[in-house]
Amino acid sequence: MTITGSAATAQRNAWNAAFHELGLPWFWDTGCELPDCGAEHACVRDYLVSHQPHLLTVYDADFLVAAILATKERCEAQCLAAGGDLAVAMDWRELRQPQIGI
């Protein structure tokens, strides 16, 4: 099942908020297929192995995946508790630009 529309935007914002908070220079944009609920652990692990293998020389894969998922869930819950609308598209790359000197 593919997540679409405002639900996809909300999930993408939650993922990107977690990456931003953890200091990971990743950004999942609209061209990125989001993991289905229940398959998130495997999807993030596969992403690490395929696209960020250097991190696995420093961190245990399961530890890193758990940290990313926990941060994503917390970011999502905090936004909703504060009355935020996760379905509003947010440019997380723009937030990172001052941090990386762009």
ABEGO torsion letter per residue (X at the ends): XBBBEAAAAAAAAAAAAAAAAAGBABBBBAABBBBBBGAAAAAAAAAAAAAAAAAAAABBAAAAAAAAAAAAAAAAAAAAAAGBBAABBBBAAAAAAAAAGX
